[in-house]
Amino acid sequence: MKPIEMIAWFSLERVPNPVRYKLDDKVIKVEQVTSKSDEKLAGNRMIIFRCQSDMNGELRPFELKYELGTCRWLLFKMKGRRILTWYRRG
């Protein structure tokens, strides 16, 4: 898990919706949220977002977690090593 800077909008019911985030000085737009679920880990309530973004012309899946108690965003899973290499190259 890696903490990230996130731009999100919140519904009137205080539910966050991710828009884009910053990872290693790159801004990645969240193209689509495919599913949303709740999780409780060690007493911390979290919302899990399974998302997709266009990276190098391909839709790549990843997971974002939002901690309700601390209002912190985390990048939890990102599939494909090429993505991480692409971020590092800049």
N, C-alpha and C positions, 0 to 999 in steps of 0.2 A: 504494500500500500504506500502511495506517495501523496502527500498533501499537495493540493493544487489551488491556484487562484481561479475563481469561477465567476462568470456573469450569469445570473439567473433571474427569472421573474417569479413572483409568488402570487398564487390565487388568493381570493378573499378568505379562503379556508386555511391560509398559511402553508399551502403545499408548494414546494419549490419546483421549478421547471428549468433545467439547465439549457443555456443558450450557447456559450462558448467558454473555453478554459485555456489557461496558459501552462505549457509544459516545456521546460528547458528553453525559454525565450521564444517559443513558437505558439501562436494562437490557433487553436483548433475549434472549428465550428461543429456543434452537435447537430448533425443532419437529421437524425431521427431517434426518438426514444421508442424502442421496440417493446419494452415491458417495464413495469414498476412494481416493487414488492417491499414489504416491511421486514425488518430483522431486529432482533434484540441480542446483542453480543456483550457479555459481561455487564449487563445492566444498562448498556447504552442503546437507546433506540436509534435505528438508522433506516433510511429509505435507500433502496438499491435501484439504480437505473441501468438497464441494459440498453446500450445505445449503438449507433453506427455513425461513422464520419467518412467522408471522401478523402482518401490519402493517396496521392499519386495515381488518381484515376480509378481507384478501387474502393468499394465500401468495406470498411474494417470495423468489426465489433469490439466493444470495450464495455467495462462496467465502472460506474461512478457510485460512490457512497456519500450520503449526506448525513452527518451526525446531528440529530435534533437537539441534543443537550448543549453542544458546543458551537453549532452552526458552522461546522467545518466540512469541506469537501475533500474527498480522497479518490484518486485514480486507483482502482482495485485490480482490474484485469485488462490487459490489452493483448490481443492475439496477433501473432506474427512478429518474428524478430526483425524483419525488414523495417517495420514501423519505427522501432526504437532506434535502429541505425539511421533512418531517415531523419529523425528528430535530432540526433547528435550531429549529423553533418551540417544541418542548418541550411 
